[in-house]
Each structure stands twice: as C-alpha cells, then as structure tokens.
Amino acid sequence: MKRKYILPLFLIVQILLLKVLAFFPEMVERFYSNSLYLVISKISRTVLGWIPFSVGDILYGTLIIYLLIQTWKTKKSWKLQWKNNVLKVTSFLSIAYFLFHLFWAFNYYRVPLFEKMNIQREYSDTDLETFTEKLIAKTNALHLEITHNRNLKVTNPNSQDSVLITAQNGYTTLAKEYAFFNYSIPSKKKSLLSLPLTYMGFAGYLNPFTNEAQVNAKLPMVSFPNVVCHEMAHQIGYASESECNFIGFLAGIKNNDLYFQYSAYSNALRYCMMNIAMKDEAKFNALKTRINPGIIANYKESAIFWKQYDTFIDKGFHAFYDQFLKMNQQKDGMEGYSKFVNLLVNYYKSKE
C-alpha cells in the first residue's frame, strides 16, 4: 500500500473505533478521563498556563494564514492534481482528529454526570416552576444586596484579569464537596480572537490542543464570571455543554464574590425562564413580573450586545457547531446548553 493512503484510511478507522467506544463509557471514565487526560491536561497547563497571551489563538491564526496561502498557491493545480490534494487534506484532518481526541475529546465518551452524581434525568412542569420561583427569590436577593435598588442593573466593577484569578476560589470550595471537580494549574485567558468569536456568536471556548480556557473579552462584564467558570469545567475534562453549564453554575455560587454568584444565578434563571416560556407563556409572564427590573435590564443589556453582531456568520457557525456536537455524543446539539436545567432542577430536588 502506498504511504499516501495510510493516514486517510486511519481517519476512517478512527471514526469506526469511536462508534464502538461509545458503548464503553466506564472504560473511558477510568482509563482516559480519570487517568491519561489528567496527565496530559496538567502538562499542557503547566507548560502554557503561565504565558499571559493565548498560544492556542496564535496557533489557530497561523494555521488559517498558512492554509489560505497554500490554497492560493495550489489553486491552479487543483483540477489537475485533485486526487493528491484531497489525500493531503484528508491526511492532515486524520492527524488533527487523532490529536483532538487524544488531548481532550475522548471526554465526550465518558460517563454522563447524571449517572456520576446520581441525578434524575426527567422533571415535571411543577418541579421546574417550583425551582424557578426559588431561583427568582435568590437572584432578587443577590441583586438587591449588590445594587440596593431593585430597578438598577448590576455593573461588575472588577477587571477581567481579576475575574480570571478569582474564579479559582469557587472551584476550590466546590472540590471540597466533590473531589472530581478539582481544578489545579490555571490556564485561563482572554481570547486574542474575541472579535471573530463575537461575530461567530460564542462567549468562549476551550482549545483542545493547548488546554487553554479562552474567554471572549468583549462580553458584558456581568456575564464574564459565569463564562470563565463554564470554560474551566471543560478544562477539567467535561465535554458536554449542559454539564459544563451545571458545573460552572456550582462553581459560581460557591465563590465568595457576589458578582460570581449573581452571574451564575441570573444565567440559570434565564435558562429556566426560557424553558417555561416554551411550555406555558402565561406562567412565564406571571413569573417575569416577580423578577427585579434591574435583572431584566441586565438581560436586555446582553441581548443588545449580541444583536449588534448578529449576522449570517453566527448562524452559519451555530449550524456547524450544532452538527459537530451531534457527531460527538451530544444528540441535542446546541440545544444541549439549556439541558443543564434538567441537572439543576433534579440536583436541588434531591437536596431537599
């Protein structure tokens, strides 16, 4: 067999093996997520975490420029040498696909958090409404503690750099209760690609090759702490977006900083209210009147921020990411972000 066919065939083999691996989450949990991945991630964060800028963003930027140059150089030869060019592209994808899973993405196949924490998967409409009422009361109280005026929106006075540092406190407290949420060796950074990220509609991302948590530096500050906590959850080996929303929420409310708590609670409340709106608009409107106007003002602030960057670009990337998630054991795709309401409601139901 010619060498040029080896890597393309290896890509096919990888895809088939992952289909099989999906049936063995306990094995992934034991030998990868709680073993090999811990070593790989700690090495990555030790080597790169101290660097003040995003190495991963620079790698991505360099790669994009290189690919554009190569595409321009070979544009005339594509028709004549299309077979060789396709094999080269497929070989590159095969290597990237292997490293993507080795460094992080096998976590898509680990034991779900529902099973790990013995949390039920389903809840009733009454369960959701009861939990949301309590969430409104808690968020209102936090809002008043910060603003002393129910009509004023919360303005986080902290710098983004200080938030990146303070985020550790919540995880340290959370790990005392759940050791598997332990976070060590920080590598949290403001993304150098924040403007493109905003147009793509993303608040942050984890670079799977460098294990750096990238946060969109253009975000409204009231949302910033919650996004940091979410991306940190990806770093400790959780791939599911719903699970990272849940872990990020727990880390946020465990933080002694009121702005972290408010960021977490207000975000959770927004998701719960959206779920209620889809089921019962009258109930949604009734509950909305009980939310402090200042909290609603924060929601409007966030909506205005994203609307100004709303183009076909973010819709295209969201459609792509939706399919990407579905290909990686997250059958709900982008809707999976809101599925963390299932975890929230049933987690606190068991606590009662």
MIPA-629398 format. One record per residue: y, x, z of N, C-alpha, C in turn; residue in one letter. Coordinates in steps of 0.001 Angstrom, whole numbers, plus 524288, in hexadecimal, padded with zeros to 5 digits. Layout:
residues N
YXZYXZYXZA...
This chain:
residues 352
7FB468034780000800008000080000804E78036680000M808B7801F67FCC080D8C804E17FC948109880429801A3K8131A8084E80358815EE808418085481A428043280870R81C928031F803E1820FB7FF83803C681F727F9E380528K81A517F8BC80523818897F378806708171D7F2E880C3DY816AA7F74780EF7814C97F72681461818647F401817F4I81D6B7F541817FA8210F7F29281B7B821C27ECCB81A1EL822407EB4B815258227D7E5BA813E381DAF7E2B9815C9P8190B7E51C8152A814487E296817168143B7E25681D0AL8166E7E65981F7B816BD7E6748252E81A1F7E1F282734F81E257E07082434821747DC05825B081E397D701825DEL81AE87D64382205817867D1A2821DC813C97D1A182680I811907D642827A680DF77D6C082C0F810B37D56583135V8158D7D745831D18188C7D6218368B8194D7D0448374CQ81AD07CDA48331B81BCA7C80583362816D87C51A834FBI8126E7C6A4832C780D6E7C41C8341080BDD7C52B839B9L80CAA7CA0683B7A80B407CB68840DA80E927C869844D4L813847C78384385816EE7C4988470D8153C7BEEC8477EL813287BCC9843428111A7B7748436F80C9B7B70F8475BK809727BB2A8478C8050F7BB5B84B3D807137BC4D850C6V80AE97BFDC8514C80CFB7C1478566C80F4F7BC9685947L8112A7B8C885659813867B41E858B080FB47B12285C29A80AAB7B20285B63806B37AF5B85E8A805637B24A86393F807E07B6CD86474806A67B9FF8690380B957BB7C86C22F80E877B79986E0A8135D7B8C6870E78127D7BBD2875F8P80E097BAD68788880CF97BDAF87D6A80C577C38187C69E809E87C4D18780D809247CA4E876A180E717CCDD87574M811D97CA0F872A58170D7CC198717B81A237CCDD87687V819C37C908879FC81C8C7C94387EF881AE47CE0D88221E815D17CEFD88243813C17D339885848149D7D89E88328R8132C7D92F87E2B813197DE6D87BE5818307DFFD87922F81B5A7DC1C877C0820487DD7087530824F67DC36878ABY825E67D731879B382AAD7D59987C7C82B277D811881DBS826C87D883884A6826E07DABB889EC824F07E05588A2BN824717E2C3885AE8227A7E82288597825797EB78881A5S823B77EB7387CCD8260B7EED4878D082BDD7EDBC8780FL82D537E8A6877D7832D17E761876E3836617E96D87B3AY834927E94088007837C67EB238845E839187F0EA883B2L835507F3E5881C88362C7F984880E3839F47FA4E87C5AV838F47F7A08780083C3D7F83C87353841E07F6B287477I842A47F23787706847ED7F0428780384AEC7F3CE87BC4S8483E7F5D287FB184AE07F9468836B84C757FE71880E3K849218006B87D7384A818053687A9E84F478043B87726I84F337FFE687452853907FE95870D6858AB7FE17873D2S858817FB498783A85D4F7FA6287B2D85F1C7FF5187DFDR85B688029D87F7985CDC807938820185F9880B2F87E24T85D8B80B678796185FB080EDE87561864E980CE28734DV8656E807BC8729D86A028059386FF786DBF8028387372L86BE3800F18781086F0B7FD8887B5F8742F7FFE287D27G8745E804F087DEC879178078987FED87D488082F87BC1W87BCE807B2876C687F988084B8727E8832A803808727DI888568044B8729788BF57FFE48734888C5B7FC2886EA8P88A897FDB786A1B88AD37FA4A865888854C7F8E7863B9F8850C7F5118604A880037F32485E7F87DA07F69F85A45S8797A7F94885B9F876B17FC95857D9873F67F91E853D2V871D07F4C3855A886F147F12E8522B872947EEFD84DF4G877677EDA284F6187B1C7EBA184B8187C497EFB284755D87CD17F4948490B87DDB7F8CF845508792E7F994841ACI874797F93F843D486FC27F9B78409A86F857F55883C95L8709F7F08C83E4E870937EC1783AB4874B67ECBE83675Y879717EE498381B87DB17EF088345E87C707F3378305DG87A397F79083241878B67FBE282EC4874867FA2682AF2T870B97F73282CEF86C757F5518299B86E767F1A58255EL871FE7EE23826CC8742E7EA77822F7877137ED6081EA4I87A3B7F1388203787D267F44C81C54879657F745818BFI875557F9A381B16871777FC8D8180A86EB67F90481414Y86D2E7F455815D686A717F0B78125C86DF37EEE180DEAL872ED7EE0580F1A876A17EC6C80B068774B7F0BE806EEL877AC7F598808CB8783C7FA0D8053A873677FA9C801C9I86EC07FA2880441869E27FABA8014F8693A7F6527FD5FQ86AD47F1AF7FEF786A767ED387FB6286DFA7EE077F6A0T872A77F00A7F79C876557F1107F3588743F7F55D7EFB1W871FA7F96C7F206870017FDC87EEEC86B677FC347EB7BK868317F8A87ED728635F7F7457EA9C863CB7F2197E7B1T868807EFE27E764869177EAB57E4FF8674F7EA9F7DF44K868157EEF47DC898669D7EF2C7D708860BC7EFEC7D64AK85E307F2247DA44858987F34B7D9B38551C7EF007DBEDS857787EAEC7DE2F854477E6E97E0BE850927E43B7DCE6W852897E2F07D84884F317E03E7D48184AE27E3CC7D270K84C367E8C27D19D848677EC6C7CF73844687EE387D37EL846467EEFA7D85D842D77F1017DC80842457ED197E0F8Q8422A7E8167DF9B842207E4137E3A883D667E47C7E74EW838FA7E6057E52B8343B7E6587E85D834B77EA8C7EC8CK8367C7EF287EB04837297F36B7EEC383B547F21B7F2D1N83F8D7EF967F105843C07EE237F4A1841E97EA127F896N83ED67E64D7F6C983CB37E2527FA528391D7E4D87FE5BV835F97E8907FCA8832757EB5280039835837EE7A8043FL839E07F0DC8028F83D207F3E48062D83F8C7F05280A54K841967EBE280898843FF7E82680C3883FE97E6118100AV83B627E4B380E028372C7E29F8114F835427E6B48152CT8350C7EB988138A833737EFD881709837547F07581B80S83C5E7F02881A2C8406C7F07581E3583FE57EBF08220AF83F227E7358200583E837E29982362839AF7E315826D7L835907E56B824C2830B87E61C827B8831937E99782C7BS8346F7EDEA82BAD835977F17E830028392B7EEDF833FCI83D447EC3B83205840ED7E9958358583E377E54F838A5A83AAF7E27C8361B837C77DE3B838A88344F7E05E83D03Y831E67E4CF83C0482E917E74883FF3831C27E90F844ACF8361F7EBC6843A88396D7EDAC847F083BE67E93484AF4L83D657E5028482C83FA97E06184A9A83BFA7DE2B84EB9F8370D7DDC184D68833467DB9E85126831CB7DF8F8555DH831377E478853DD82FCC7E876857BA833F57E8FF85BF1L838E17E91385A5E83D277E9F785E1783EAC7E52986144F83D837E06985F2583F487DBC38620783C787D6B0860BAW83B7C7D59E85BB383A337D05085A02834BE7CE5E85B5CA831477D1C585D4E82C487CFC485F2F82D237CC02863C2F831CE7CC43866298330A7C8B186A778332E7C2FE868BEN833A17C206863AB8335D7BCA6861C282E087BA32862F0Y82A277BD7C863BF824C47BBA586442822C97BBBA869E2Y8264E7BCAC86DA5824AF7BCF287316823E47B7828756CR822227B74D87A41821467B25587CFF8267F7AF8887DBEV826D57AA7C87C5182BBA7A79387CEC82D687A7448829FP832757A6FF88379834937A6D8888C7832ED7A1E888BAEL8320479DA7888C983011798E188B3E82B1A79A0888E59F8278979D0088BEB8229479E4988E808235F7A27C892A8E826927A65189186827677AAB289517829AA7A8E189A4EK82D1A7A4DB89A1482FB97A2F689ECC82DBE79D988A086M8298979BD189E0182737796B689F5082B367924489F24N82E177920C89AD78320578DFB89A0F82FF578A148960FI83096785148973182EE7780FE8938F8321D7813E88E8AQ82FE677F4988A518328F77F7388547835BD77A8788423R8340E77613886128368D77125884BC839B176EFA88955E83D9C76BC288806840AD7692088C0884253763C8889F3Y843957604F88D788453375B0C88BEC84B2075ADA88B48S84D09756A1888EB852AB755E388857855417559288DB5D8528775331891678549B752C5896BC855197582089940T8511F75B668986585148760BE89A8085619763A689874D8570F763348935C85B7B765DF890F0860A6763D389315L8611C75EAF89391865FA75C5C8957A8670275DD889B28E862EC75DD189E578637E75F3E8A3DA86535764E78A46BT862B1768578A1618640C76DE38A1978699D76EC489FA4F86B1B76C1589B798705476CBB899398748C76AF189D14T87388766C389FE487749764ED8A3D48782D769178A803E873F776B9D8A9A78747476FCF8AD8C87749774898AB37K876387758A8A636878B0779EC8A38687E92778F88A2F3L88007774298A1F288597772CA8A1938884D773CE8A6CAI885CA772158AB0088810772D08B037888C17789E8B175A884C577BBC8B02F884F9781598B1538891B7840E8ADF5K8894A782BC8A8ED88D10785328A56A8929E783A28A6D7T8936077EA28A82F8988577CD08A9EF89A5F77FCC8AEBAN896C5780898B2718981F7833C8B751899A8788E98B636A896B478B7E8B2DC897F8790E68B16F89D39791318AEA1L89E0678D8F8AB288A2E678D5F8A8368A79578CD78ABDEH8A71C789598AFAF8AB5C788918B3738AC2178D4E8B6F1L8A7DB78FE28B8608A82E7948A8BBAB8AB3C798E18B8DFE8AAC8799088B3AF8AD7B79D128B0A78B31E79B858AF6DI8B3EB796AD8ADB28B9147951B8ABB88BC72792328AFB4T8B9DE78F968B37C8BC9A78C468B7528BF87787C78B4B4H8BE18786A38AFE18C085782558AD008BC97780668A8F6N8BAD977B8E8A9728B6B2779908A6128B8517793D8A051R8BD5D7799589F398BF4A77919899DC8BFE677E578970FN8BFB27829E899F18C07B787C48979A8BB5278A13895AEL8BB7578C848912B8B6C478F3488F4F8B6247945E89237K8B15F796448927D8B04079B438950A8B1B979FB089151V8B4897A37F893528B5DD7A834890648B3BA7ACE889354T8AFFF7AF80890FF8AD7F7B3FD8938E8B11E7B8C48932CN8B30B7BAC3897AA8B6BC7BF20897938B4217C47A89709P8AEFC7C49F8975A8AC317C9A0897398ABF57CBD2891AEN8AB967D0F48914C8AB117D37688C378A5697D31188A58S8A4AC7D3978854B89F5E7D36E8833389C177D7F088549Q89E6D7DC83885DA89B957E109887EB899AC7E01288D7AD89CF67DD9F890AB89B637DC9489614897157D87489645S897507D4AC892B08933B7D0A88927188E007D31B89104V88E087D6CB88D4F8893A7D97688BBB886B67DC4B8905BL889F07DE56893CE887F67E11E8986D886227DD4889C97I8894D7D94989DA9888327D58C8A1DA883557D2468A0BFT881E47D1B689BCD87D587CE8789A5E878647D05F89D1AA878227D56789E69873897D7918A0FB872797D4EF8A639Q876A27D3648A8FE876157D12F8AE418729B7CC5B8AE51N873567C8F88AA66870397C4348AA3186A777C5538A963G869457C90C8A608863CD7CA6D8A508861507CD198A9BBY864607D02E8AC86862567D2C58B13A860BB7CEB68B546T863FB7CAB98B5FD862C57C6838B9B385E2C7C3498B7C2T85E1D7C20F8B2AF859E77BEE98B0718549F7C1A38B0EDL8548E7C6D18B03584FA77C9CD8B06A84D357C9D08B5D9A850637C8D28B9DC84E407C87A8BF2C84AC17C3AF8BFC8K84BE27BFAC8BCB2848BB7BAEB8BCC9844677BB0D8B8B4E845AD7BD3B8B41C841DA7BDA18AFD8841FA7C33D8ADC8Y83E297C6528AF5A83E127CBE68AE0783DD67CCCD8A820A83B9D7C9088A52483B127C9D589F818403F7C92789C97F844787C7E689F74849A67C7BE89D1284CE47CC9689E7EF84A3A7D0908A05884CFC7D5598A1D784F867D7EE89D1AN8546E7D98A89DB6857487DC2C899838593C7E16389B90Y857D97E598898DC859AB7EACB89A5E85B627EDC989589S85E627F1D48966A860757F5328923F863AC7F1FB88E57I868867F0F788FA286BD17ED9A88C4F86D0D7EFEB886F9P86D5B7EC788832686F0A7EDEF87DE0871797E91187B75S876107E79887D74878CE7E2DB87BC987E007E4768795CK87EF77E2A38749D8838F7E495871CE886447E04B86EABK88B607E10886DDD88E487DD9686A5C88D007DF36864C8K88BA57DB7C8619988A027DCBB85C4C88E8E7DEA6858F2S88D977E2C7855F88916E7E4B785239891DD7E10084D8EL88E057DD9684D1988DDE7D9DD848C588F527D46684AA0L892C87D40984E79894177CEFE850D8896627CB2084CF0S899C17CCF08496F89C127C9608459D897EB7C731841E4L8949A7CA7C83F8E8905C7C84C83C5988CC87C4AE83F7BP88BA67C61D844648885F7C2CD847B088AC87BD6984860L88FF07BD4684914892A77B853849DD8923C7B4EE84504T893197B73F840808929D7B44683B9D88CF87B27E83ABFY8893A7B57883CC8883C07B3F783C61882477AFD384061M885BE7AEFB84434884D87AAEB8481E881A27ACA684CC0G881997B1C984DEC87E707B3CC85236881CE7B61285691F8805A7B4DE85B648833A7B6C885FF1881647BC318619FA87CDE7BDB585FD887AC77C2D886131875587C37785EECG873157C80285F9F86DBB7C8E285DD686B8D7CDBE86077Y866697CE0B8609A863D57D2D08627E862217D5FA85DC3L8639B7DAE885DA2861A77DE4F8597B85C1C7DFFF85AFEN858277DE368582B852C27DF59859BB851397E50C8591CP854217E7ED855E3852C87ED64854DB855357F123858D8F8599A7EF9F85B3285C397F2FA85F0785C467F0A08647FT85A9C7EBB2864F385A817E8D8869EA85FE97E88686C77N863F57E84986946869447E78886B3686A927E1B886AFEE86CC07DFB086F4286E897DA4486F5D874027DA1986D16A874967D789868AA879997D752865F287C407D21B86718Q881197D248868E7883F47CD7A86A13888CC7CD34866A6V889B97C89D8647A88E3B7C7B986119893427C83586445N8966D7CC1C8631B89B257CD318662589F8E7C95586513A89EE47C5F58612A8A2FC7C23785FE28A2547BD05862BCK89E1E7BC7B865B589CFE7B796868778A13E7B63286C6CL8A2147B11A86D598A5647AF8D871C88A3047B1BB876CCP8A63C7B3BF87A458A4477B66A87EE98A1137B2DF88285M8A20C7ADD48825889F1C7AA50885C9899517AA3388441V898307AB4987F44892BD7AB4A87D638902C7B0A587DCFS893507B4AB87E148916B7BA0B87DC188D2B7BB5B881CEF88DE37BA06886E2889D87BB6E88AB9884877B90388994P8847D7B41F887DE87F8B7B183886CC87CAE7B40488236N87F9B7B5A387E3687D407B829879A687AF67BD7887B24V87DB77C05E87E7287BBA7C56F88049876787C4AE882FBV876317C0E08867A871537BFDE8895E86CEB7BE39885B3C86E387BB49881A786A557B9A387DC88680F7BE5987AE7H86B707C1C98791F869967C65587630866897CA1B879A5E867E97CA6787E9C864ED7CDA28824085F5E7CB93882DEM85EC07C67A8829D859807C422882F5856247C5E487E5DA858827C657879C38559E7C86D87547853F17CE0D87656H857507D106878DD856217D689879E68516C7D74187D71Q850AD7D3B38812284C447D458884BD847357D20988285I8475F7D09B87D768427F7CF4B87AD18417E7C99A879B1G845807C663879D6844C77C0D88789C8474E7BFB58735CY844117BDE586FB0845F27BD1C86A58847D47B78E86961A8456C7B3C986BF9846DC7AE4F86B2D84C877AD5386CBDS84F807AAC58693D854FA7A9A686A568558E7A5D486EE3E852127A20A86F348525F79E4587384851497A0F1878BES84D8E7A487878C684C527A75687D95850D07AAE787F36E8535C7AD5387B5F857C67B0C487CA285C787ADA687E80C85D347A8FD87C68861477A58687E7A860347A44588434N85B457A33288561859B37A1D488AB785A487A67F88E68F8584F7AAFC88CD6858AD7AFB38901485E647B13D890CDI861647B0EF88C85866F57B22D88CD2869D47AE908908CG868467A99A8909886A937A5D589440869677A76A899E0F8647A7A89B89B01862F77AA1F8A051865D87AF068A215L866517B2D789E8E869167B7AE89FDE86EDF7B6A88A0AEA871067B2FB89DBE876937B1AD89E46877CD7AF1A8A377G874967AB5E8A50B875B87A8918A9F3874547ABD28AEC5I871017AFD08AE0486FA97B3518B258873CF7B7868B325K877697B7EA8AF7C87BA17BBC58AFE787FAB7B9C98B3D5N881C27BD508B7108859D7BBA58BAED88B147BAE98B8A2N88BAB7BC228B3A8890A67BB538B0F9891067B5A78AF2DD895107B2E78B0C8895A87AD5A8AF88896067AC638A9A9L8982B7B0118A6BF898C97AF548A1258938A7AFA689E4CY88FF67B2C88A05588AA47B2D489E4B888077AD9889F5AF888A07ABAC8A425886447A6B08A595888647A23C8A23BQ88D847A2298A18D88FEB79E0489E6E88E3179E54898BCY88DE27A303896A288C2E7A3C68913F886A87A1AC8907ES883407A2AE8945287DD37A0E88940287D6979AFD894A8A87FEF798EA898B587F8F7934E899BF8820D7900E8956BY8869D7919B893938894378E8D88F828863578EA588A69S883A67931688940880707936C8849587BAA78FDD88508N8791D78FEE889898749078C9088A6B8761F786CF88A20A87A997858588C6287C7F7802488C4187D7377E5C886A3L87FA3781BB8837D880AC7806787E0487B9D77F1987B23R877867823887C0087284781358797C8701F77C1087B61Y8706F77B178807886E487763B8829C871237717B8806CC87649771E2880188796276D8E87E078782576CA287838M87741770C987550875D57703386FCA8709976D6386F44M86CE276EBA872AD867C676C2D8727C8683176664873D3N86B8E7651E877A086C5A75FA38791386F0075CB687496I872CC75F2A87215875A175CAE86DBF871F275B2E86951A86DE875E648686B86A3675D4586437866C17589186580M866307576C86A95862B87533286C368659E74E3886DBBK86A2A74ECE8703986CEE74A4687257872CC74B6287262D8757D7499E86E5887B1374AC386DDD87E427483F87239E87CAF74392873DF87F83740DB8781287F26743ED87D2FA87A81745FD87E4D879BE749198830587CEE74E24882ABK87D067507C87E15880167553B87D3A885DA7543A87E70F887FB7500287C5A88D8474EC687D2A88EB774DB1882E8N88B0474B2E8858A88BC474A0288B1788BD374F0788E59A888427529288D2E888037577D8901188CA775AFE88ED8L88E7875ABE889FD892D475E0D8885F897BA75CFC88B9DK898847582088D2D89D2C756C08903F89D0E75936895AAT8987275AF88974F897E675D4D89C84898A57633989C78R8992E76577897D9899F776B1B8976089FC876C4C897C0I8A1387702E89AD58A6BD771A089B5D8A929772AE89600N8ADEA770B68950C8B08E7719C890048B11A7776988EB2P8B19977AC2892B28B2107805B891BA8AD23782A488F4FG8A89878085890BE8A3A67824988E748A35D78096888BEI8A4FD77BC6887B58A52A779D2882568A8CE77D3A87F13I8AD2077EFD8817F8B0E17826087EBC8AE537878687D36A8AAE678995880978A80F78E6787F468A45B78D8787AADN8A1D0788F087A9889E60787AB876368A1817875887119Y8A60A784FC871598A95A7847D86CB88AB3C789DB86AE2K8AC7C78D3A86EAB8AE267928C86D6A8A9EF7956486A53E8A50B794CF86C078A0AD7974F8695489FEA794F7863E7S8A05878FD58638889F9F78D3085E7F8A3CD78EE085A96A8A8A278F5D85C688ACF179113859078AC0A796A485729I8AA22799F985ABE8A91179F6C859598A52C79FB9854E0F8A0BF79CFA8555189CB379D4F8515889E5079A9C84C46W8A16D7967B84CC58A2FF7938B8481D8A647796DA84463K8A98279A54846938ACE279D77843388A9D47A17783FF5Q8A4DE7A269841738A18F7A60583E7D89D2A7A32383BA5Y89DA779DF883B708998879AC183925899D779AE58332DD8961579D6F830C8895D779DCB82B0E8902779D108295BT88F3C79D9B82450889D979D60822558869F7A1EE8245CF889457A61882627886797AAC9827EE8831D7A99982CADI8857D7A71B830AF882817A6068357287E277A21683474D87F1579E62830EA87AFD79A9182FAF8766379D4B82D14K8779C7A1058299C873817A3F0826F6870557A74182AB8G873077AA0482E3C8704C7AD59831FC86D3A7AA1E835F6F86F537A5968377C86C7D7A23983B258677E7A01B838A1H867DB79EC18339A8633679CF0830D385F247A14E8307FA861017A61482F6D85D787AA9882F2585AFB7ABA38347EF85E347AB9B838A785C357ACCB83DDC8588B7A88183FC4Y859997A3A083E248562B79F4D83F7C850AE7A04883D65D850597A1F48387984B497A31A8361F848D67A7FA8388FQ84C197ABCC839E784A317B09383C66847867AF4D84191F84A047ABF3844B3847CE7AA71849C1842AD7A77C84908L8428F7A40D8453083DD07A0F8844478394E7A4768428FK83A8A7A8B483FDD8367F7AC6983E358348E7AFB9842C7M8379E7AFC484708836437B31184B898352B7AFCF8506CN8317C7AC2E84FDA82F637A94C8544A833457A59A856F1Q837C37A48B8547B83B847A0E0856C783C1979C4D852FCQ8388A798918537F838217945584FAF83D03790E684F6CK8402F790F18538F844E378DB8853928498279051850D6D848ED7954784F5584D28797FE84CB5852147982884FFDG8568D7972984D8685B97797538503685BFA7932985476M8590278EE8853DE8590978AD2857D9856BC78CCA85CFFE853F07913185CB88518D79369861668557F794F386588G85A6079618863EB85E6F79771867BC85F157931186BBDY85EEB78E2E869DC85FB8789C386D6585AD07884987062S8565078A6886ED185171789298717D8514A78B5387711K8550578EAF87859854FD790C387DA68565578C828819FF858457880387FBB8592D7838A8832985400781CC88597V84FBF782118828684A92780C9884A584948784428894AN84A447895B888AE8493E78D0B88CE884CBE78BEA89198L851BB78AFD8909E8557B789FB894D4853F9785388980DL8534B780CC895578524077BD88980684D4B77C2C89B47V8492077E34898EC8441E77E5489BB0843DB7829C89FD9N846BD786DA89F0A846F178AF58A30A84973788D08A80AY84DD77862C8A7758507A784238AC1C84DD377F478AE3EY84AF277C838AAE8847ED7781A8ACD38439E779F78B078K8413677E618AF1083D2C780958B27683F80782CF8B774S84453784C48B71E846F5786E48BBB6847FC782AA8BFC4K8492977DEF8BDDA84A357799B8C17984550778438C4A0E
